[in-house]
Amino acid sequence: MATYLADTNLLLRLADPDSPQHALATQALASLLAGGDEVYVTPQNFIEFWAVATRPVEANGFGWNGERTA
């Protein structure tokens, strides 16, 4: 069993079903977990996730409102 620290980009792709990388991110995480590996997140992941998710699309964000991001 191995342990991994999730990158915020993984979390963003998992949360965005319209992302071209959504299926790949989902499969990668499922594969790790099915193999008994542990995947960790940190408070920093959540801070970065919120920043990107709520940033306007014009500024390279998702443009989501706070309710959708939560």
Jmol script that loads the backbone (N, CA, C; Angstrom):
load data "model"
ATOM      1  N   MET A   1       0.848  -1.180   0.000  1.00  0.00           N
ATOM      2  CA  MET A   1       0.000   0.000   0.000  1.00  0.00           C
ATOM      3  C   MET A   1       0.890   1.238   0.000  1.00  0.00           C
ATOM      4  N   ALA A   2       0.548   2.179  -0.851  1.00  0.00           N
ATOM      5  CA  ALA A   2       1.280   3.433  -0.942  1.00  0.00           C
ATOM      6  C   ALA A   2       0.370   4.575  -0.489  1.00  0.00           C
ATOM      7  N   THR A   3       0.986   5.696  -0.189  1.00  0.00           N
ATOM      8  CA  THR A   3       0.217   6.892   0.169  1.00  0.00           C
ATOM      9  C   THR A   3       0.543   8.001  -0.815  1.00  0.00           C
ATOM     10  N   TYR A   4      -0.451   8.788  -1.128  1.00  0.00           N
ATOM     11  CA  TYR A   4      -0.312   9.878  -2.091  1.00  0.00           C
ATOM     12  C   TYR A   4      -0.950  11.136  -1.531  1.00  0.00           C
ATOM     13  N   LEU A   5      -0.406  12.267  -1.912  1.00  0.00           N
ATOM     14  CA  LEU A   5      -0.998  13.558  -1.615  1.00  0.00           C
ATOM     15  C   LEU A   5      -1.671  14.041  -2.895  1.00  0.00           C
ATOM     16  N   ALA A   6      -2.975  14.245  -2.834  1.00  0.00           N
ATOM     17  CA  ALA A   6      -3.717  14.671  -4.021  1.00  0.00           C
ATOM     18  C   ALA A   6      -3.309  16.083  -4.420  1.00  0.00           C
ATOM     19  N   ASP A   7      -3.130  16.272  -5.702  1.00  0.00           N
ATOM     20  CA  ASP A   7      -2.893  17.604  -6.234  1.00  0.00           C
ATOM     21  C   ASP A   7      -4.248  18.287  -6.409  1.00  0.00           C
ATOM     22  N   THR A   8      -4.283  19.584  -6.234  1.00  0.00           N
ATOM     23  CA  THR A   8      -5.539  20.320  -6.366  1.00  0.00           C
ATOM     24  C   THR A   8      -6.131  20.164  -7.759  1.00  0.00           C
ATOM     25  N   ASN A   9      -5.292  20.029  -8.773  1.00  0.00           N
ATOM     26  CA  ASN A   9      -5.810  19.837 -10.129  1.00  0.00           C
ATOM     27  C   ASN A   9      -6.637  18.559 -10.238  1.00  0.00           C
ATOM     28  N   LEU A  10      -6.254  17.531  -9.518  1.00  0.00           N
ATOM     29  CA  LEU A  10      -7.051  16.305  -9.507  1.00  0.00           C
ATOM     30  C   LEU A  10      -8.437  16.595  -8.940  1.00  0.00           C
ATOM     31  N   LEU A  11      -8.482  17.303  -7.836  1.00  0.00           N
ATOM     32  CA  LEU A  11      -9.763  17.620  -7.206  1.00  0.00           C
ATOM     33  C   LEU A  11     -10.632  18.482  -8.119  1.00  0.00           C
ATOM     34  N   LEU A  12     -10.012  19.427  -8.806  1.00  0.00           N
ATOM     35  CA  LEU A  12     -10.757  20.286  -9.725  1.00  0.00           C
ATOM     36  C   LEU A  12     -11.341  19.479 -10.880  1.00  0.00           C
ATOM     37  N   ARG A  13     -10.576  18.554 -11.435  1.00  0.00           N
ATOM     38  CA  ARG A  13     -11.072  17.724 -12.536  1.00  0.00           C
ATOM     39  C   ARG A  13     -12.174  16.781 -12.064  1.00  0.00           C
ATOM     40  N   LEU A  14     -12.048  16.267 -10.856  1.00  0.00           N
ATOM     41  CA  LEU A  14     -13.091  15.403 -10.307  1.00  0.00           C
ATOM     42  C   LEU A  14     -14.401  16.167 -10.122  1.00  0.00           C
ATOM     43  N   ALA A  15     -14.312  17.423  -9.735  1.00  0.00           N
ATOM     44  CA  ALA A  15     -15.497  18.234  -9.443  1.00  0.00           C
ATOM     45  C   ALA A  15     -16.170  18.799 -10.682  1.00  0.00           C
ATOM     46  N   ASP A  16     -15.471  18.773 -11.815  1.00  0.00           N
ATOM     47  CA  ASP A  16     -15.996  19.384 -13.038  1.00  0.00           C
ATOM     48  C   ASP A  16     -16.309  18.310 -14.070  1.00  0.00           C
ATOM     49  N   PRO A  17     -17.553  17.836 -14.124  1.00  0.00           N
ATOM     50  CA  PRO A  17     -17.894  16.777 -15.080  1.00  0.00           C
ATOM     51  C   PRO A  17     -17.747  17.196 -16.537  1.00  0.00           C
ATOM     52  N   ASP A  18     -17.653  18.493 -16.808  1.00  0.00           N
ATOM     53  CA  ASP A  18     -17.474  18.968 -18.177  1.00  0.00           C
ATOM     54  C   ASP A  18     -16.006  19.000 -18.598  1.00  0.00           C
ATOM     55  N   SER A  19     -15.104  18.756 -17.670  1.00  0.00           N
ATOM     56  CA  SER A  19     -13.681  18.771 -17.979  1.00  0.00           C
ATOM     57  C   SER A  19     -13.308  17.592 -18.872  1.00  0.00           C
ATOM     58  N   PRO A  20     -12.486  17.824 -19.883  1.00  0.00           N
ATOM     59  CA  PRO A  20     -12.014  16.701 -20.711  1.00  0.00           C
ATOM     60  C   PRO A  20     -11.215  15.676 -19.906  1.00  0.00           C
ATOM     61  N   GLN A  21     -10.670  16.081 -18.774  1.00  0.00           N
ATOM     62  CA  GLN A  21      -9.875  15.180 -17.937  1.00  0.00           C
ATOM     63  C   GLN A  21     -10.684  14.542 -16.809  1.00  0.00           C
ATOM     64  N   HIS A  22     -11.987  14.801 -16.753  1.00  0.00           N
ATOM     65  CA  HIS A  22     -12.813  14.279 -15.665  1.00  0.00           C
ATOM     66  C   HIS A  22     -12.755  12.752 -15.581  1.00  0.00           C
ATOM     67  N   ALA A  23     -12.963  12.079 -16.691  1.00  0.00           N
ATOM     68  CA  ALA A  23     -12.972  10.612 -16.686  1.00  0.00           C
ATOM     69  C   ALA A  23     -11.611  10.058 -16.277  1.00  0.00           C
ATOM     70  N   LEU A  24     -10.554  10.643 -16.791  1.00  0.00           N
ATOM     71  CA  LEU A  24      -9.208  10.178 -16.447  1.00  0.00           C
ATOM     72  C   LEU A  24      -8.925  10.363 -14.959  1.00  0.00           C
ATOM     73  N   ALA A  25      -9.302  11.513 -14.423  1.00  0.00           N
ATOM     74  CA  ALA A  25      -9.090  11.774 -12.988  1.00  0.00           C
ATOM     75  C   ALA A  25      -9.891  10.795 -12.139  1.00  0.00           C
ATOM     76  N   THR A  26     -11.121  10.538 -12.539  1.00  0.00           N
ATOM     77  CA  THR A  26     -11.971   9.605 -11.809  1.00  0.00           C
ATOM     78  C   THR A  26     -11.386   8.201 -11.839  1.00  0.00           C
ATOM     79  N   GLN A  27     -10.939   7.777 -13.007  1.00  0.00           N
ATOM     80  CA  GLN A  27     -10.351   6.438 -13.141  1.00  0.00           C
ATOM     81  C   GLN A  27      -9.057   6.318 -12.353  1.00  0.00           C
ATOM     82  N   ALA A  28      -8.234   7.350 -12.385  1.00  0.00           N
ATOM     83  CA  ALA A  28      -6.963   7.310 -11.660  1.00  0.00           C
ATOM     84  C   ALA A  28      -7.191   7.192 -10.158  1.00  0.00           C
ATOM     85  N   LEU A  29      -8.093   7.997  -9.622  1.00  0.00           N
ATOM     86  CA  LEU A  29      -8.381   7.930  -8.190  1.00  0.00           C
ATOM     87  C   LEU A  29      -8.997   6.585  -7.825  1.00  0.00           C
ATOM     88  N   ALA A  30      -9.933   6.112  -8.620  1.00  0.00           N
ATOM     89  CA  ALA A  30     -10.569   4.819  -8.353  1.00  0.00           C
ATOM     90  C   ALA A  30      -9.545   3.693  -8.369  1.00  0.00           C
ATOM     91  N   SER A  31      -8.600   3.762  -9.281  1.00  0.00           N
ATOM     92  CA  SER A  31      -7.558   2.735  -9.369  1.00  0.00           C
ATOM     93  C   SER A  31      -6.683   2.723  -8.121  1.00  0.00           C
ATOM     94  N   LEU A  32      -6.289   3.902  -7.665  1.00  0.00           N
ATOM     95  CA  LEU A  32      -5.477   3.979  -6.451  1.00  0.00           C
ATOM     96  C   LEU A  32      -6.221   3.409  -5.245  1.00  0.00           C
ATOM     97  N   LEU A  33      -7.455   3.828  -5.086  1.00  0.00           N
ATOM     98  CA  LEU A  33      -8.233   3.383  -3.936  1.00  0.00           C
ATOM     99  C   LEU A  33      -8.539   1.886  -4.010  1.00  0.00           C
ATOM    100  N   ALA A  34      -8.812   1.383  -5.201  1.00  0.00           N
ATOM    101  CA  ALA A  34      -9.092  -0.043  -5.369  1.00  0.00           C
ATOM    102  C   ALA A  34      -7.864  -0.886  -5.048  1.00  0.00           C
ATOM    103  N   GLY A  35      -6.687  -0.309  -5.269  1.00  0.00           N
ATOM    104  CA  GLY A  35      -5.453  -1.010  -4.968  1.00  0.00           C
ATOM    105  C   GLY A  35      -5.050  -0.925  -3.514  1.00  0.00           C
ATOM    106  N   GLY A  36      -5.889  -0.289  -2.704  1.00  0.00           N
ATOM    107  CA  GLY A  36      -5.596  -0.178  -1.284  1.00  0.00           C
ATOM    108  C   GLY A  36      -4.696   0.990  -0.920  1.00  0.00           C
ATOM    109  N   ASP A  37      -4.407   1.837  -1.883  1.00  0.00           N
ATOM    110  CA  ASP A  37      -3.583   3.014  -1.607  1.00  0.00           C
ATOM    111  C   ASP A  37      -4.404   4.067  -0.876  1.00  0.00           C
ATOM    112  N   GLU A  38      -3.714   4.954  -0.195  1.00  0.00           N
ATOM    113  CA  GLU A  38      -4.367   6.044   0.521  1.00  0.00           C
ATOM    114  C   GLU A  38      -4.054   7.350  -0.198  1.00  0.00           C
ATOM    115  N   VAL A  39      -5.071   8.180  -0.361  1.00  0.00           N
ATOM    116  CA  VAL A  39      -4.914   9.477  -1.015  1.00  0.00           C
ATOM    117  C   VAL A  39      -5.353  10.543  -0.016  1.00  0.00           C
ATOM    118  N   TYR A  40      -4.462  11.466   0.247  1.00  0.00           N
ATOM    119  CA  TYR A  40      -4.713  12.500   1.250  1.00  0.00           C
ATOM    120  C   TYR A  40      -4.902  13.865   0.601  1.00  0.00           C
ATOM    121  N   VAL A  41      -5.679  14.697   1.267  1.00  0.00           N
ATOM    122  CA  VAL A  41      -5.814  16.105   0.898  1.00  0.00           C
ATOM    123  C   VAL A  41      -5.435  16.936   2.118  1.00  0.00           C
ATOM    124  N   THR A  42      -5.098  18.179   1.866  1.00  0.00           N
ATOM    125  CA  THR A  42      -4.697  19.078   2.941  1.00  0.00           C
ATOM    126  C   THR A  42      -5.569  20.337   2.900  1.00  0.00           C
ATOM    127  N   PRO A  43      -5.535  21.125   3.956  1.00  0.00           N
ATOM    128  CA  PRO A  43      -6.260  22.397   3.910  1.00  0.00           C
ATOM    129  C   PRO A  43      -5.832  23.260   2.711  1.00  0.00           C
ATOM    130  N   GLN A  44      -4.567  23.185   2.337  1.00  0.00           N
ATOM    131  CA  GLN A  44      -4.086  23.959   1.187  1.00  0.00           C
ATOM    132  C   GLN A  44      -4.819  23.555  -0.086  1.00  0.00           C
ATOM    133  N   ASN A  45      -5.125  22.272  -0.250  1.00  0.00           N
ATOM    134  CA  ASN A  45      -5.901  21.830  -1.406  1.00  0.00           C
ATOM    135  C   ASN A  45      -7.246  22.542  -1.472  1.00  0.00           C
ATOM    136  N   PHE A  46      -7.891  22.664  -0.312  1.00  0.00           N
ATOM    137  CA  PHE A  46      -9.216  23.295  -0.290  1.00  0.00           C
ATOM    138  C   PHE A  46      -9.139  24.795  -0.567  1.00  0.00           C
ATOM    139  N   ILE A  47      -8.098  25.428  -0.089  1.00  0.00           N
ATOM    140  CA  ILE A  47      -7.896  26.859  -0.357  1.00  0.00           C
ATOM    141  C   ILE A  47      -7.679  27.084  -1.848  1.00  0.00           C
ATOM    142  N   GLU A  48      -6.806  26.284  -2.444  1.00  0.00           N
ATOM    143  CA  GLU A  48      -6.531  26.412  -3.877  1.00  0.00           C
ATOM    144  C   GLU A  48      -7.764  26.070  -4.707  1.00  0.00           C
ATOM    145  N   PHE A  49      -8.501  25.039  -4.297  1.00  0.00           N
ATOM    146  CA  PHE A  49      -9.716  24.651  -5.006  1.00  0.00           C
ATOM    147  C   PHE A  49     -10.702  25.814  -5.022  1.00  0.00           C
ATOM    148  N   TRP A  50     -10.931  26.412  -3.850  1.00  0.00           N
ATOM    149  CA  TRP A  50     -11.872  27.531  -3.762  1.00  0.00           C
ATOM    150  C   TRP A  50     -11.413  28.698  -4.640  1.00  0.00           C
ATOM    151  N   ALA A  51     -10.132  28.982  -4.625  1.00  0.00           N
ATOM    152  CA  ALA A  51      -9.606  30.104  -5.410  1.00  0.00           C
ATOM    153  C   ALA A  51      -9.845  29.901  -6.898  1.00  0.00           C
ATOM    154  N   VAL A  52      -9.576  28.712  -7.393  1.00  0.00           N
ATOM    155  CA  VAL A  52      -9.755  28.451  -8.828  1.00  0.00           C
ATOM    156  C   VAL A  52     -11.232  28.346  -9.180  1.00  0.00           C
ATOM    157  N   ALA A  53     -11.995  27.648  -8.368  1.00  0.00           N
ATOM    158  CA  ALA A  53     -13.406  27.436  -8.680  1.00  0.00           C
ATOM    159  C   ALA A  53     -14.193  28.743  -8.719  1.00  0.00           C
ATOM    160  N   THR A  54     -13.869  29.683  -7.853  1.00  0.00           N
ATOM    161  CA  THR A  54     -14.636  30.934  -7.789  1.00  0.00           C
ATOM    162  C   THR A  54     -14.021  32.060  -8.613  1.00  0.00           C
ATOM    163  N   ARG A  55     -12.842  31.855  -9.155  1.00  0.00           N
ATOM    164  CA  ARG A  55     -12.205  32.868 -10.008  1.00  0.00           C
ATOM    165  C   ARG A  55     -12.974  32.964 -11.329  1.00  0.00           C
ATOM    166  N   PRO A  56     -13.124  34.161 -11.880  1.00  0.00           N
ATOM    167  CA  PRO A  56     -13.832  34.302 -13.156  1.00  0.00           C
ATOM    168  C   PRO A  56     -13.164  33.498 -14.278  1.00  0.00           C
ATOM    169  N   VAL A  57     -13.980  33.045 -15.208  1.00  0.00           N
ATOM    170  CA  VAL A  57     -13.476  32.284 -16.350  1.00  0.00           C
ATOM    171  C   VAL A  57     -12.431  33.097 -17.116  1.00  0.00           C
ATOM    172  N   GLU A  58     -12.662  34.399 -17.227  1.00  0.00           N
ATOM    173  CA  GLU A  58     -11.738  35.272 -17.968  1.00  0.00           C
ATOM    174  C   GLU A  58     -10.356  35.317 -17.310  1.00  0.00           C
ATOM    175  N   ALA A  59     -10.301  34.942 -16.049  1.00  0.00           N
ATOM    176  CA  ALA A  59      -9.029  34.952 -15.307  1.00  0.00           C
ATOM    177  C   ALA A  59      -8.548  33.515 -15.052  1.00  0.00           C
ATOM    178  N   ASN A  60      -8.936  32.596 -15.953  1.00  0.00           N
ATOM    179  CA  ASN A  60      -8.481  31.208 -15.881  1.00  0.00           C
ATOM    180  C   ASN A  60      -9.054  30.453 -14.685  1.00  0.00           C
ATOM    181  N   GLY A  61     -10.287  30.757 -14.338  1.00  0.00           N
ATOM    182  CA  GLY A  61     -10.961  30.039 -13.261  1.00  0.00           C
ATOM    183  C   GLY A  61     -12.188  29.326 -13.792  1.00  0.00           C
ATOM    184  N   PHE A  62     -12.987  28.791 -12.900  1.00  0.00           N
ATOM    185  CA  PHE A  62     -14.218  28.102 -13.298  1.00  0.00           C
ATOM    186  C   PHE A  62     -15.418  29.046 -13.318  1.00  0.00           C
ATOM    187  N   GLY A  63     -15.343  30.141 -12.569  1.00  0.00           N
ATOM    188  CA  GLY A  63     -16.449  31.086 -12.524  1.00  0.00           C
ATOM    189  C   GLY A  63     -17.654  30.579 -11.754  1.00  0.00           C
ATOM    190  N   TRP A  64     -17.443  29.624 -10.859  1.00  0.00           N
ATOM    191  CA  TRP A  64     -18.545  29.080 -10.070  1.00  0.00           C
ATOM    192  C   TRP A  64     -18.877  30.013  -8.920  1.00  0.00           C
ATOM    193  N   ASN A  65     -20.141  30.006  -8.504  1.00  0.00           N
ATOM    194  CA  ASN A  65     -20.514  30.775  -7.325  1.00  0.00           C
ATOM    195  C   ASN A  65     -20.144  29.981  -6.059  1.00  0.00           C
ATOM    196  N   GLY A  66     -20.266  30.626  -4.927  1.00  0.00           N
ATOM    197  CA  GLY A  66     -19.893  29.985  -3.677  1.00  0.00           C
ATOM    198  C   GLY A  66     -20.713  28.749  -3.365  1.00  0.00           C
ATOM    199  N   GLU A  67     -21.993  28.775  -3.701  1.00  0.00           N
ATOM    200  CA  GLU A  67     -22.857  27.625  -3.423  1.00  0.00           C
ATOM    201  C   GLU A  67     -22.423  26.395  -4.210  1.00  0.00           C
ATOM    202  N   ARG A  68     -22.146  26.591  -5.496  1.00  0.00           N
ATOM    203  CA  ARG A  68     -21.712  25.451  -6.319  1.00  0.00           C
ATOM    204  C   ARG A  68     -20.338  24.957  -5.863  1.00  0.00           C
ATOM    205  N   THR A  69     -19.465  25.871  -5.508  1.00  0.00           N
ATOM    206  CA  THR A  69     -18.119  25.489  -5.085  1.00  0.00           C
ATOM    207  C   THR A  69     -18.156  24.684  -3.802  1.00  0.00           C
ATOM    208  N   ALA A  70     -19.013  25.081  -2.885  1.00  0.00           N
ATOM    209  CA  ALA A  70     -19.105  24.359  -1.601  1.00  0.00           C
ATOM    210  C   ALA A  70     -19.618  22.967  -1.833  1.00  0.00           C
TER     211      ALA A  70
END
end "model"
wireframe off; spacefill off
backbone 0.3
color backbone group
